[in-house]
Amino acid sequence: MVAEYIYEPLLGMYAFELFTKYKTKDKYVPLVAIVSPVICYVLKYYSQIIFGGY
């Protein structure tokens, strides 16, 4: 369960680098790696409240 919150954002960053010509700024990668699992957890936990039952 914890792995889905960690690996999906990291795979997203990898895919972003792989499929676009944009380069990430190295100083923001740790921030994204920490904040994105928290955002994913909050959205999953509160999704019924936030999205009106979906």
N, CA, C and O atoms as a Maestro MAE file, in Angstrom:
{
 s_m_m2io_version
 :::
 2.0.0
}

f_m_ct {
 s_m_title
 :::
 protein
 m_atom[216] {
  # First column is atom index #
  i_m_mmod_type
  r_m_x_coord
  r_m_y_coord
  r_m_z_coord
  i_m_residue_number
  s_m_chain_name
  s_m_pdb_residue_name
  s_m_pdb_atom_name
  i_m_atomic_number
  :::
  1 25 0.824 -1.192 0.000 1 A "MET " " N  " 7
  2 3 0.000 0.000 0.000 1 A "MET " " CA " 6
  3 2 0.870 1.259 0.000 1 A "MET " " C  " 6
  4 15 0.576 2.218 -0.714 1 A "MET " " O  " 8
  5 25 1.908 1.255 0.775 2 A "VAL " " N  " 7
  6 3 2.793 2.418 0.830 2 A "VAL " " CA " 6
  7 2 3.529 2.582 -0.492 2 A "VAL " " C  " 6
  8 15 3.816 3.701 -0.915 2 A "VAL " " O  " 8
  9 25 3.830 1.473 -1.137 3 A "ALA " " N  " 7
  10 3 4.596 1.526 -2.380 3 A "ALA " " CA " 6
  11 2 3.869 2.293 -3.472 3 A "ALA " " C  " 6
  12 15 4.509 2.967 -4.279 3 A "ALA " " O  " 8
  13 25 2.539 2.204 -3.515 4 A "GLU " " N  " 7
  14 3 1.825 2.923 -4.578 4 A "GLU " " CA " 6
  15 2 1.925 4.430 -4.407 4 A "GLU " " C  " 6
  16 15 1.884 5.165 -5.394 4 A "GLU " " O  " 8
  17 25 2.053 4.897 -3.190 5 A "TYR " " N  " 7
  18 3 2.204 6.334 -2.963 5 A "TYR " " CA " 6
  19 2 3.616 6.812 -3.287 5 A "TYR " " C  " 6
  20 15 3.816 7.988 -3.588 5 A "TYR " " O  " 8
  21 25 4.582 5.922 -3.228 6 A "ILE " " N  " 7
  22 3 5.964 6.307 -3.467 6 A "ILE " " CA " 6
  23 2 6.364 6.110 -4.923 6 A "ILE " " C  " 6
  24 15 6.966 7.001 -5.523 6 A "ILE " " O  " 8
  25 25 6.039 4.954 -5.498 7 A "TYR " " N  " 7
  26 3 6.536 4.623 -6.831 7 A "TYR " " CA " 6
  27 2 5.814 5.363 -7.953 7 A "TYR " " C  " 6
  28 15 6.443 5.722 -8.948 7 A "TYR " " O  " 8
  29 25 4.521 5.599 -7.820 8 A "GLU " " N  " 7
  30 3 3.792 6.270 -8.899 8 A "GLU " " CA " 6
  31 2 4.312 7.679 -9.176 8 A "GLU " " C  " 6
  32 15 4.533 8.006 -10.342 8 A "GLU " " O  " 8
  33 25 4.518 8.527 -8.173 9 A "PRO " " N  " 7
  34 3 5.090 9.847 -8.468 9 A "PRO " " CA " 6
  35 2 6.502 9.775 -9.041 9 A "PRO " " C  " 6
  36 15 6.863 10.576 -9.904 9 A "PRO " " O  " 8
  37 25 7.302 8.823 -8.567 10 A "LEU " " N  " 7
  38 3 8.657 8.685 -9.107 10 A "LEU " " CA " 6
  39 2 8.615 8.219 -10.560 10 A "LEU " " C  " 6
  40 15 9.401 8.685 -11.385 10 A "LEU " " O  " 8
  41 25 7.710 7.311 -10.873 11 A "LEU " " N  " 7
  42 3 7.550 6.883 -12.258 11 A "LEU " " CA " 6
  43 2 7.049 8.032 -13.127 11 A "LEU " " C  " 6
  44 15 7.429 8.143 -14.293 11 A "LEU " " O  " 8
  45 25 6.210 8.874 -12.573 12 A "GLY " " N  " 7
  46 3 5.728 10.040 -13.302 12 A "GLY " " CA " 6
  47 2 6.855 11.005 -13.628 12 A "GLY " " C  " 6
  48 15 6.921 11.533 -14.737 12 A "GLY " " O  " 8
  49 25 7.741 11.238 -12.668 13 A "MET " " N  " 7
  50 3 8.883 12.113 -12.938 13 A "MET " " CA " 6
  51 2 9.808 11.500 -13.988 13 A "MET " " C  " 6
  52 15 10.331 12.205 -14.852 13 A "MET " " O  " 8
  53 25 10.006 10.178 -13.907 14 A "TYR " " N  " 7
  54 3 10.838 9.506 -14.896 14 A "TYR " " CA " 6
  55 2 10.227 9.608 -16.290 14 A "TYR " " C  " 6
  56 15 10.928 9.903 -17.258 14 A "TYR " " O  " 8
  57 25 8.923 9.363 -16.391 15 A "ALA " " N  " 7
  58 3 8.242 9.448 -17.685 15 A "ALA " " CA " 6
  59 2 8.273 10.869 -18.229 15 A "ALA " " C  " 6
  60 15 8.410 11.069 -19.435 15 A "ALA " " O  " 8
  61 25 8.147 11.852 -17.354 16 A "PHE " " N  " 7
  62 3 8.216 13.248 -17.779 16 A "PHE " " CA " 6
  63 2 9.557 13.539 -18.432 16 A "PHE " " C  " 6
  64 15 9.613 14.152 -19.498 16 A "PHE " " O  " 8
  65 25 10.635 13.101 -17.795 17 A "GLU " " N  " 7
  66 3 11.981 13.309 -18.350 17 A "GLU " " CA " 6
  67 2 12.172 12.536 -19.650 17 A "GLU " " C  " 6
  68 15 12.818 13.021 -20.579 17 A "GLU " " O  " 8
  69 25 11.608 11.335 -19.711 18 A "LEU " " N  " 7
  70 3 11.823 10.458 -20.848 18 A "LEU " " CA " 6
  71 2 11.076 10.921 -22.095 18 A "LEU " " C  " 6
  72 15 11.613 10.846 -23.200 18 A "LEU " " O  " 8
  73 25 9.849 11.396 -21.928 19 A "PHE " " N  " 7
  74 3 8.987 11.684 -23.070 19 A "PHE " " CA " 6
  75 2 8.864 13.164 -23.424 19 A "PHE " " C  " 6
  76 15 8.208 13.499 -24.411 19 A "PHE " " O  " 8
  77 25 9.468 14.045 -22.659 20 A "THR " " N  " 7
  78 3 9.427 15.465 -23.001 20 A "THR " " CA " 6
  79 2 10.854 15.982 -23.163 20 A "THR " " C  " 6
  80 15 11.822 15.322 -22.782 20 A "THR " " O  " 8
  81 25 10.955 17.155 -23.726 21 A "LYS " " N  " 7
  82 3 12.271 17.770 -23.895 21 A "LYS " " CA " 6
  83 2 12.632 18.671 -22.715 21 A "LYS " " C  " 6
  84 15 13.738 19.207 -22.647 21 A "LYS " " O  " 8
  85 25 11.684 18.831 -21.786 22 A "TYR " " N  " 7
  86 3 11.950 19.652 -20.613 22 A "TYR " " CA " 6
  87 2 12.855 18.902 -19.650 22 A "TYR " " C  " 6
  88 15 12.788 17.677 -19.541 22 A "TYR " " O  " 8
  89 25 13.678 19.627 -18.973 23 A "LYS " " N  " 7
  90 3 14.551 19.054 -17.964 23 A "LYS " " CA " 6
  91 2 14.093 19.527 -16.593 23 A "LYS " " C  " 6
  92 15 13.754 20.696 -16.408 23 A "LYS " " O  " 8
  93 25 14.088 18.619 -15.648 24 A "THR " " N  " 7
  94 3 13.688 18.992 -14.300 24 A "THR " " CA " 6
  95 2 14.828 19.733 -13.608 24 A "THR " " C  " 6
  96 15 16.002 19.545 -13.927 24 A "THR " " O  " 8
  97 25 14.461 20.559 -12.677 25 A "LYS " " N  " 7
  98 3 15.451 21.246 -11.872 25 A "LYS " " CA " 6
  99 2 15.759 20.342 -10.675 25 A "LYS " " C  " 6
  100 15 14.866 19.976 -9.911 25 A "LYS " " O  " 8
  101 25 17.015 19.998 -10.531 26 A "ASP " " N  " 7
  102 3 17.413 19.007 -9.536 26 A "ASP " " CA " 6
  103 2 17.031 19.385 -8.110 26 A "ASP " " C  " 6
  104 15 16.807 18.507 -7.276 26 A "ASP " " O  " 8
  105 25 16.955 20.667 -7.826 27 A "LYS " " N  " 7
  106 3 16.640 21.049 -6.449 27 A "LYS " " CA " 6
  107 2 15.176 20.792 -6.105 27 A "LYS " " C  " 6
  108 15 14.833 20.735 -4.924 27 A "LYS " " O  " 8
  109 25 14.291 20.633 -7.112 28 A "TYR " " N  " 7
  110 3 12.877 20.392 -6.845 28 A "TYR " " CA " 6
  111 2 12.506 18.917 -6.796 28 A "TYR " " C  " 6
  112 15 11.411 18.588 -6.341 28 A "TYR " " O  " 8
  113 25 13.364 18.028 -7.238 29 A "VAL " " N  " 7
  114 3 13.052 16.597 -7.269 29 A "VAL " " CA " 6
  115 2 12.801 16.043 -5.862 29 A "VAL " " C  " 6
  116 15 11.810 15.334 -5.685 29 A "VAL " " O  " 8
  117 25 13.623 16.316 -4.862 30 A "PRO " " N  " 7
  118 3 13.307 15.803 -3.516 30 A "PRO " " CA " 6
  119 2 11.988 16.350 -2.968 30 A "PRO " " C  " 6
  120 15 11.245 15.635 -2.295 30 A "PRO " " O  " 8
  121 25 11.706 17.609 -3.257 31 A "LEU " " N  " 7
  122 3 10.448 18.195 -2.804 31 A "LEU " " CA " 6
  123 2 9.253 17.476 -3.437 31 A "LEU " " C  " 6
  124 15 8.291 17.140 -2.747 31 A "LEU " " O  " 8
  125 25 9.317 17.245 -4.730 32 A "VAL " " N  " 7
  126 3 8.242 16.537 -5.421 32 A "VAL " " CA " 6
  127 2 8.127 15.107 -4.910 32 A "VAL " " C  " 6
  128 15 7.021 14.592 -4.751 32 A "VAL " " O  " 8
  129 25 9.259 14.466 -4.652 33 A "ALA " " N  " 7
  130 3 9.251 13.089 -4.168 33 A "ALA " " CA " 6
  131 2 8.629 12.974 -2.780 33 A "ALA " " C  " 6
  132 15 8.089 11.922 -2.437 33 A "ALA " " O  " 8
  133 25 8.692 14.019 -1.988 34 A "ILE " " N  " 7
  134 3 8.105 13.993 -0.648 34 A "ILE " " CA " 6
  135 2 6.657 14.470 -0.655 34 A "ILE " " C  " 6
  136 15 5.807 13.872 0.006 34 A "ILE " " O  " 8
  137 25 6.366 15.534 -1.389 35 A "VAL " " N  " 7
  138 3 5.038 16.143 -1.361 35 A "VAL " " CA " 6
  139 2 4.013 15.333 -2.160 35 A "VAL " " C  " 6
  140 15 2.858 15.238 -1.745 35 A "VAL " " O  " 8
  141 25 4.402 14.760 -3.275 36 A "SER " " N  " 7
  142 3 3.430 14.072 -4.119 36 A "SER " " CA " 6
  143 2 2.794 12.848 -3.452 36 A "SER " " C  " 6
  144 15 1.593 12.651 -3.632 36 A "SER " " O  " 8
  145 25 3.518 12.011 -2.693 37 A "PRO " " N  " 7
  146 3 2.819 10.930 -1.997 37 A "PRO " " CA " 6
  147 2 1.824 11.438 -0.958 37 A "PRO " " C  " 6
  148 15 0.774 10.833 -0.746 37 A "PRO " " O  " 8
  149 25 2.159 12.547 -0.314 38 A "VAL " " N  " 7
  150 3 1.234 13.131 0.662 38 A "VAL " " CA " 6
  151 2 -0.030 13.609 -0.033 38 A "VAL " " C  " 6
  152 15 -1.133 13.375 0.461 38 A "VAL " " O  " 8
  153 25 0.114 14.271 -1.168 39 A "ILE " " N  " 7
  154 3 -1.050 14.736 -1.926 39 A "ILE " " CA " 6
  155 2 -1.883 13.555 -2.403 39 A "ILE " " C  " 6
  156 15 -3.111 13.600 -2.331 39 A "ILE " " O  " 8
  157 25 -1.237 12.498 -2.889 40 A "CYS " " N  " 7
  158 3 -1.964 11.302 -3.340 40 A "CYS " " CA " 6
  159 2 -2.752 10.679 -2.194 40 A "CYS " " C  " 6
  160 15 -3.900 10.275 -2.380 40 A "CYS " " O  " 8
  161 25 -2.148 10.598 -1.017 41 A "TYR " " N  " 7
  162 3 -2.839 10.032 0.141 41 A "TYR " " CA " 6
  163 2 -4.039 10.880 0.537 41 A "TYR " " C  " 6
  164 15 -5.118 10.347 0.797 41 A "TYR " " O  " 8
  165 25 -3.862 12.177 0.584 42 A "VAL " " N  " 7
  166 3 -4.963 13.070 0.968 42 A "VAL " " CA " 6
  167 2 -6.103 12.974 -0.041 42 A "VAL " " C  " 6
  168 15 -7.270 12.916 0.348 42 A "VAL " " O  " 8
  169 25 -5.777 12.957 -1.335 43 A "LEU " " N  " 7
  170 3 -6.823 12.841 -2.348 43 A "LEU " " CA " 6
  171 2 -7.550 11.504 -2.255 43 A "LEU " " C  " 6
  172 15 -8.767 11.455 -2.426 43 A "LEU " " O  " 8
  173 25 -6.833 10.433 -1.988 44 A "LYS " " N  " 7
  174 3 -7.481 9.131 -1.862 44 A "LYS " " CA " 6
  175 2 -8.350 9.076 -0.612 44 A "LYS " " C  " 6
  176 15 -9.461 8.547 -0.654 44 A "LYS " " O  " 8
  177 25 -7.864 9.610 0.484 45 A "TYR " " N  " 7
  178 3 -8.591 9.558 1.753 45 A "TYR " " CA " 6
  179 2 -9.844 10.431 1.728 45 A "TYR " " C  " 6
  180 15 -10.889 10.028 2.241 45 A "TYR " " O  " 8
  181 25 -9.748 11.617 1.138 46 A "TYR " " N  " 7
  182 3 -10.853 12.568 1.135 46 A "TYR " " CA " 6
  183 2 -11.561 12.668 -0.217 46 A "TYR " " C  " 6
  184 15 -12.277 13.641 -0.451 46 A "TYR " " O  " 8
  185 25 -11.388 11.709 -1.099 47 A "SER " " N  " 7
  186 3 -11.937 11.830 -2.449 47 A "SER " " CA " 6
  187 2 -13.459 11.913 -2.480 47 A "SER " " C  " 6
  188 15 -14.019 12.625 -3.314 47 A "SER " " O  " 8
  189 25 -14.134 11.201 -1.589 48 A "GLN " " N  " 7
  190 3 -15.592 11.279 -1.577 48 A "GLN " " CA " 6
  191 2 -16.068 12.646 -1.138 48 A "GLN " " C  " 6
  192 15 -17.075 13.143 -1.642 48 A "GLN " " O  " 8
  193 25 -15.376 13.246 -0.229 49 A "ILE " " N  " 7
  194 3 -15.759 14.581 0.248 49 A "ILE " " CA " 6
  195 2 -15.416 15.639 -0.804 49 A "ILE " " C  " 6
  196 15 -16.228 16.515 -1.099 49 A "ILE " " O  " 8
  197 25 -14.215 15.551 -1.364 50 A "ILE " " N  " 7
  198 3 -13.739 16.563 -2.308 50 A "ILE " " CA " 6
  199 2 -14.526 16.511 -3.615 50 A "ILE " " C  " 6
  200 15 -14.926 17.548 -4.144 50 A "ILE " " O  " 8
  201 25 -14.749 15.305 -4.133 51 A "PHE " " N  " 7
  202 3 -15.360 15.160 -5.448 51 A "PHE " " CA " 6
  203 2 -16.838 14.813 -5.413 51 A "PHE " " C  " 6
  204 15 -17.397 14.420 -6.437 51 A "PHE " " O  " 8
  205 25 -17.473 14.944 -4.283 52 A "GLY " " N  " 7
  206 3 -18.914 14.757 -4.172 52 A "GLY " " CA " 6
  207 2 -19.367 13.320 -4.373 52 A "GLY " " C  " 6
  208 15 -20.358 13.081 -5.063 52 A "GLY " " O  " 8
  209 25 -18.672 12.371 -3.793 53 A "GLY " " N  " 7
  210 3 -19.108 10.981 -3.825 53 A "GLY " " CA " 6
  211 2 -18.456 10.113 -4.878 53 A "GLY " " C  " 6
  212 15 -18.770 8.927 -4.974 53 A "GLY " " O  " 8
  213 25 -17.558 10.670 -5.669 54 A "TYR " " N  " 7
  214 3 -16.883 9.852 -6.683 54 A "TYR " " CA " 6
  215 2 -15.618 9.267 -6.142 54 A "TYR " " C  " 6
  216 15 -14.916 8.549 -6.854 54 A "TYR " " O  " 8
  :::
 }
 m_bond[215] {
  # First column is bond index #
  i_m_from
  i_m_to
  i_m_order
  :::
  1 1 2 1
  2 2 3 1
  3 3 4 2
  4 3 5 1
  5 5 6 1
  6 6 7 1
  7 7 8 2
  8 7 9 1
  9 9 10 1
  10 10 11 1
  11 11 12 2
  12 11 13 1
  13 13 14 1
  14 14 15 1
  15 15 16 2
  16 15 17 1
  17 17 18 1
  18 18 19 1
  19 19 20 2
  20 19 21 1
  21 21 22 1
  22 22 23 1
  23 23 24 2
  24 23 25 1
  25 25 26 1
  26 26 27 1
  27 27 28 2
  28 27 29 1
  29 29 30 1
  30 30 31 1
  31 31 32 2
  32 31 33 1
  33 33 34 1
  34 34 35 1
  35 35 36 2
  36 35 37 1
  37 37 38 1
  38 38 39 1
  39 39 40 2
  40 39 41 1
  41 41 42 1
  42 42 43 1
  43 43 44 2
  44 43 45 1
  45 45 46 1
  46 46 47 1
  47 47 48 2
  48 47 49 1
  49 49 50 1
  50 50 51 1
  51 51 52 2
  52 51 53 1
  53 53 54 1
  54 54 55 1
  55 55 56 2
  56 55 57 1
  57 57 58 1
  58 58 59 1
  59 59 60 2
  60 59 61 1
  61 61 62 1
  62 62 63 1
  63 63 64 2
  64 63 65 1
  65 65 66 1
  66 66 67 1
  67 67 68 2
  68 67 69 1
  69 69 70 1
  70 70 71 1
  71 71 72 2
  72 71 73 1
  73 73 74 1
  74 74 75 1
  75 75 76 2
  76 75 77 1
  77 77 78 1
  78 78 79 1
  79 79 80 2
  80 79 81 1
  81 81 82 1
  82 82 83 1
  83 83 84 2
  84 83 85 1
  85 85 86 1
  86 86 87 1
  87 87 88 2
  88 87 89 1
  89 89 90 1
  90 90 91 1
  91 91 92 2
  92 91 93 1
  93 93 94 1
  94 94 95 1
  95 95 96 2
  96 95 97 1
  97 97 98 1
  98 98 99 1
  99 99 100 2
  100 99 101 1
  101 101 102 1
  102 102 103 1
  103 103 104 2
  104 103 105 1
  105 105 106 1
  106 106 107 1
  107 107 108 2
  108 107 109 1
  109 109 110 1
  110 110 111 1
  111 111 112 2
  112 111 113 1
  113 113 114 1
  114 114 115 1
  115 115 116 2
  116 115 117 1
  117 117 118 1
  118 118 119 1
  119 119 120 2
  120 119 121 1
  121 121 122 1
  122 122 123 1
  123 123 124 2
  124 123 125 1
  125 125 126 1
  126 126 127 1
  127 127 128 2
  128 127 129 1
  129 129 130 1
  130 130 131 1
  131 131 132 2
  132 131 133 1
  133 133 134 1
  134 134 135 1
  135 135 136 2
  136 135 137 1
  137 137 138 1
  138 138 139 1
  139 139 140 2
  140 139 141 1
  141 141 142 1
  142 142 143 1
  143 143 144 2
  144 143 145 1
  145 145 146 1
  146 146 147 1
  147 147 148 2
  148 147 149 1
  149 149 150 1
  150 150 151 1
  151 151 152 2
  152 151 153 1
  153 153 154 1
  154 154 155 1
  155 155 156 2
  156 155 157 1
  157 157 158 1
  158 158 159 1
  159 159 160 2
  160 159 161 1
  161 161 162 1
  162 162 163 1
  163 163 164 2
  164 163 165 1
  165 165 166 1
  166 166 167 1
  167 167 168 2
  168 167 169 1
  169 169 170 1
  170 170 171 1
  171 171 172 2
  172 171 173 1
  173 173 174 1
  174 174 175 1
  175 175 176 2
  176 175 177 1
  177 177 178 1
  178 178 179 1
  179 179 180 2
  180 179 181 1
  181 181 182 1
  182 182 183 1
  183 183 184 2
  184 183 185 1
  185 185 186 1
  186 186 187 1
  187 187 188 2
  188 187 189 1
  189 189 190 1
  190 190 191 1
  191 191 192 2
  192 191 193 1
  193 193 194 1
  194 194 195 1
  195 195 196 2
  196 195 197 1
  197 197 198 1
  198 198 199 1
  199 199 200 2
  200 199 201 1
  201 201 202 1
  202 202 203 1
  203 203 204 2
  204 203 205 1
  205 205 206 1
  206 206 207 1
  207 207 208 2
  208 207 209 1
  209 209 210 1
  210 210 211 1
  211 211 212 2
  212 211 213 1
  213 213 214 1
  214 214 215 1
  215 215 216 2
  :::
 }
}
